[in-house]
Amino acid sequence: MPSVPISVIVPVKDEAANIERCLLSVKWADEIFVVDSNSNDDTLERAARLGAQTLQFPYRSPWPKKKNWALANLPFRHEWVLLLDADETMPPEAEDEIRRIVAQPKDTAGYWINRRFLFMDRWLRHAYYPNWNLRLFKHRLGRFEKLTDAETESGEIEIHEHLVVGGKTARLKAEMAHYAFPTVTSFIEKHNRYASWEAHVALQPPMAGQERAAPWHRRIKLPCRPLLRFLYVYIWQRGFLDGAEGYYFARLHGVYELLTAAKTYELRHRRRGEGNG
């Protein structure tokens, strides 16, 4: 059967442990780009062996970040792109579903894909599920929103910025698997960066045309945020049905909220001190 006429983008940095599993899950795609940020391991060598096109992201400032840069600069052969992180995989049934989508002319500009999290070697069935992400879209119609010009101490890749697509969207039936937090250490390391991003975004007003930033500002002012996040994941999302893993997943998200609040407080007072100096 011929390959599916789409272009896949996989942004990476030190993803040797994940990249082969990710690329094998989309081996049916006609074109795959792996966009690197000077990995210290053999991520690119492993990707190249599987037929992916590899290149380095020339990161020199807080913006544009890696995914937006790739959308603006890669020489795509196809109209449709699938954006996939190295710690994610697509299921086998996605091939036929996506093949039908790109083969039929439609006015739909993008598709949301649901994903399930692996945490402490268990697939969570309730905590952070469903988790819809806009990942399959016509590349000329999709860009990530810009929420800040500041250096957020969060690295070269978009964290919580939304992908905005100019057109109608729908939902894919196939669900992706997300191997984001195989260990507690990986959860803490990633959410430390996420908290830095949130602190910087929370302390600036929404940029022109970026009203989506408003929820971050509202949430930062909520009382008892760590407790509320724990209750949301553990009770509202029924994380308690995921056993001990669901409990720890929910508690760690409460810690993430505490870390975000502390970093926001620290950054606010640091700026006040600099202003008085």
C-alpha positions as CSV (number, residue, x, y, z in Angstrom):
1,M,0.0,0.0,0.0
2,P,1.4,3.5,-0.8
3,S,2.4,5.8,1.9
4,V,-0.1,8.3,3.3
5,P,0.5,11.8,1.7
6,I,1.2,13.8,4.9
7,S,4.2,15.4,6.5
8,V,5.1,14.5,10.1
9,I,7.0,16.9,12.4
10,V,8.7,15.6,15.5
11,P,10.6,18.2,17.6
12,V,13.3,16.6,19.7
13,K,16.1,17.1,22.2
14,D,17.9,14.1,23.7
15,E,15.1,11.7,22.8
16,A,17.1,8.6,22.0
17,A,15.0,6.6,24.4
18,N,11.8,7.5,22.6
19,I,12.5,8.4,19.0
20,E,12.4,5.0,17.4
21,R,9.1,4.0,19.0
22,C,7.6,7.3,17.9
23,L,8.8,7.1,14.2
24,L,7.8,3.4,13.8
25,S,4.3,4.3,14.8
26,V,4.0,6.7,11.7
27,K,6.2,4.7,9.3
28,W,3.2,4.9,6.9
29,A,3.7,8.7,6.5
30,D,5.3,9.8,3.2
31,E,7.5,12.5,4.8
32,I,8.9,12.8,8.3
33,F,10.9,15.7,9.7
34,V,12.8,15.4,13.0
35,V,13.8,18.9,14.2
36,D,16.5,18.8,16.8
37,S,17.9,21.3,19.3
38,N,21.5,20.1,19.6
39,S,20.9,16.8,21.2
40,N,23.7,15.3,23.3
41,D,22.8,11.7,22.5
42,D,22.3,9.8,19.2
43,T,18.7,10.9,18.6
44,L,19.4,12.1,15.1
45,E,21.3,9.0,14.1
46,R,18.5,6.8,15.2
47,A,16.0,8.9,13.3
48,A,18.0,9.0,10.1
49,R,18.3,5.2,10.2
50,L,14.5,5.0,10.0
51,G,14.4,7.3,7.0
52,A,13.5,10.6,8.7
53,Q,14.8,14.0,7.4
54,T,16.8,15.5,10.2
55,L,17.8,19.2,10.8
56,Q,18.8,21.6,13.6
57,F,16.6,24.3,14.9
58,P,18.5,27.7,14.9
59,Y,17.2,28.9,18.3
60,R,18.6,32.3,19.2
61,S,15.8,34.2,21.0
62,P,12.6,33.4,22.9
63,W,10.6,33.6,19.7
64,P,9.8,31.9,17.4
65,K,10.0,28.6,19.2
66,K,10.7,25.2,17.6
67,K,7.2,24.1,16.4
68,N,6.3,27.5,14.9
69,W,9.7,27.7,13.2
70,A,9.2,24.3,11.7
71,L,5.7,25.2,10.4
72,A,7.1,28.4,8.8
73,N,10.3,27.0,7.3
74,L,10.2,23.3,6.5
75,P,9.8,22.4,2.7
76,F,6.6,20.4,3.0
77,R,5.6,18.2,0.1
78,H,2.1,17.8,1.4
79,E,-0.8,20.0,2.6
80,W,-1.5,18.1,5.8
81,V,0.9,17.8,8.7
82,L,0.8,15.7,11.8
83,L,2.6,17.2,14.8
84,L,3.9,14.5,17.1
85,D,6.2,14.7,20.2
86,A,8.9,12.1,20.5
87,D,7.3,10.6,23.6
88,E,4.0,10.0,21.7
89,T,2.9,7.3,19.3
90,M,0.0,6.9,16.9
91,P,-2.0,3.6,17.0
92,P,-2.1,1.3,13.8
93,E,-5.7,2.3,13.0
94,A,-4.7,5.9,12.6
95,E,-3.1,5.1,9.2
96,D,-6.4,4.3,7.5
97,E,-8.3,7.1,9.2
98,I,-5.8,9.7,8.2
99,R,-5.5,8.3,4.7
100,R,-9.3,8.8,4.2
101,I,-9.1,12.4,5.6
102,V,-6.4,13.6,3.3
103,A,-7.7,11.8,0.2
104,Q,-11.1,13.5,0.3
105,P,-11.5,17.3,-0.3
106,K,-13.0,18.8,2.8
107,D,-13.4,22.2,4.3
108,T,-12.1,20.9,7.6
109,A,-8.8,22.6,8.5
110,G,-7.6,20.5,11.4
111,Y,-8.3,17.5,13.7
112,W,-8.1,17.1,17.4
113,I,-6.5,13.9,18.7
114,N,-7.2,12.5,22.1
115,R,-4.3,11.0,24.1
116,R,-3.8,8.7,27.1
117,F,-1.0,9.1,29.7
118,L,1.5,6.5,30.9
119,F,2.5,7.2,34.5
120,M,4.6,4.9,36.7
121,D,4.1,2.0,34.2
122,R,0.3,2.3,34.2
123,W,-2.0,3.7,31.6
124,L,-4.3,6.2,33.3
125,R,-7.9,5.6,32.3
126,H,-9.4,8.6,34.1
127,A,-6.8,11.1,35.3
128,Y,-6.1,13.7,32.5
129,Y,-8.4,11.8,30.2
130,P,-9.8,12.8,27.8
131,N,-6.9,15.1,26.7
132,W,-7.6,16.6,23.3
133,N,-4.8,18.2,21.2
134,L,-5.0,19.8,17.8
135,R,-2.3,17.9,15.9
136,L,-3.4,17.1,12.4
137,F,-4.0,20.1,10.2
138,K,-3.3,22.0,7.0
139,H,0.1,23.5,7.7
140,R,-0.6,26.8,5.9
141,L,-3.5,27.4,8.2
142,G,-2.0,26.6,11.6
143,R,0.4,28.5,13.9
144,F,1.0,28.6,17.6
145,E,-0.1,31.7,19.5
146,K,2.5,34.0,20.9
147,L,1.8,34.7,24.6
148,T,5.0,36.4,25.7
149,D,8.2,38.0,24.3
150,A,10.1,37.2,27.6
151,E,12.7,34.6,28.2
152,T,10.7,32.2,30.2
153,E,13.5,29.9,31.4
154,S,11.4,27.0,29.8
155,G,13.6,26.1,26.8
156,E,13.2,26.4,23.1
157,I,9.9,24.6,22.6
158,E,6.3,25.7,23.0
159,I,4.8,24.5,26.3
160,H,1.2,25.6,26.8
161,E,0.9,27.8,23.8
162,H,-2.2,26.8,21.7
163,L,-2.1,25.8,18.1
164,V,-4.6,28.1,16.3
165,V,-6.0,26.9,13.0
166,G,-7.8,29.1,10.6
167,G,-10.9,27.0,9.8
168,K,-13.3,24.3,10.9
169,T,-12.0,21.5,13.1
170,A,-13.1,18.0,13.9
171,R,-12.0,15.0,16.1
172,L,-10.0,12.0,15.1
173,K,-11.3,8.6,16.3
174,A,-7.8,7.1,16.8
175,E,-6.1,8.0,20.1
176,M,-2.4,8.6,20.7
177,A,-0.3,7.2,23.5
178,H,1.7,9.6,25.6
179,Y,4.8,8.3,27.4
180,A,5.5,11.7,28.9
181,F,6.1,10.7,32.6
182,P,7.7,7.3,32.8
183,T,9.1,8.2,36.2
184,V,8.3,10.7,39.0
185,T,11.7,12.4,38.2
186,S,10.7,13.1,34.6
187,F,7.4,14.6,35.8
188,I,9.1,16.9,38.2
189,E,11.8,18.0,35.7
190,K,9.2,18.8,33.0
191,H,6.8,20.6,35.3
192,N,9.6,22.7,36.8
193,R,10.0,24.2,33.3
194,Y,6.2,24.5,32.8
195,A,6.0,26.4,36.1
196,S,8.7,28.9,35.0
197,W,6.7,29.5,31.8
198,E,3.5,30.0,33.7
199,A,5.0,32.5,36.1
200,H,6.3,34.7,33.3
201,V,3.1,34.6,31.3
202,A,1.0,35.3,34.4
203,L,2.8,38.5,35.2
204,Q,2.2,40.1,31.8
205,P,-1.1,41.3,30.4
206,P,-2.4,39.4,27.3
207,M,-0.6,40.4,24.1
208,A,-2.6,42.1,21.4
209,G,-4.9,39.6,19.8
210,Q,-4.1,36.9,22.3
211,E,-7.2,36.8,24.5
212,R,-6.5,33.1,25.1
213,A,-3.9,34.2,27.6
214,A,-6.7,35.4,30.0
215,P,-7.4,32.0,31.7
216,W,-3.7,31.9,32.9
217,H,-4.2,35.2,34.6
218,R,-7.5,34.2,36.2
219,R,-6.1,30.9,37.5
220,I,-3.0,32.4,39.0
221,K,-5.3,34.4,41.4
222,L,-7.4,31.4,42.6
223,P,-7.0,30.6,46.3
224,C,-5.9,27.1,47.4
225,R,-4.7,26.3,43.9
226,P,-2.7,23.2,44.8
227,L,-5.7,21.7,46.6
228,L,-8.1,22.6,43.8
229,R,-5.9,21.0,41.2
230,F,-5.5,17.8,43.3
231,L,-9.3,17.6,43.7
232,Y,-9.9,18.3,40.0
233,V,-7.7,15.4,38.9
234,Y,-8.5,13.0,41.7
235,I,-12.2,13.6,42.3
236,W,-13.7,15.4,39.3
237,Q,-11.7,13.4,36.7
238,R,-12.1,10.3,38.9
239,G,-8.4,9.7,39.2
240,F,-9.1,7.6,42.3
241,L,-10.2,4.9,39.9
242,D,-6.6,4.7,38.6
243,G,-5.4,3.4,42.0
244,A,-2.2,4.5,43.6
245,E,-0.8,5.9,40.3
246,G,-3.9,8.1,40.0
247,Y,-3.4,9.4,43.5
248,Y,0.2,10.3,43.0
249,F,-0.5,11.8,39.6
250,A,-3.1,14.1,41.2
251,R,-0.9,15.0,44.1
252,L,2.0,15.9,41.9
253,H,-0.2,18.2,39.9
254,G,-1.0,19.9,43.1
255,V,2.7,20.3,43.7
256,Y,3.0,21.7,40.2
257,E,0.4,24.4,41.1
258,L,2.3,25.2,44.3
259,L,5.5,25.5,42.4
260,T,3.9,27.8,39.8
261,A,2.5,30.0,42.6
262,A,5.9,30.2,44.3
263,K,7.7,31.0,41.1
264,T,5.2,33.7,40.3
265,Y,5.6,35.3,43.7
266,E,9.4,35.1,43.5
267,L,9.4,36.7,40.0
268,R,7.0,39.5,41.0
269,H,9.1,40.5,44.0
270,R,12.3,40.2,42.0
271,R,10.9,42.6,39.4
272,R,9.7,45.0,42.1
273,G,13.2,45.0,43.6
274,E,14.8,45.7,40.2
275,G,12.3,48.6,39.7
276,N,13.2,50.1,43.1
277,G,16.9,49.7,42.4
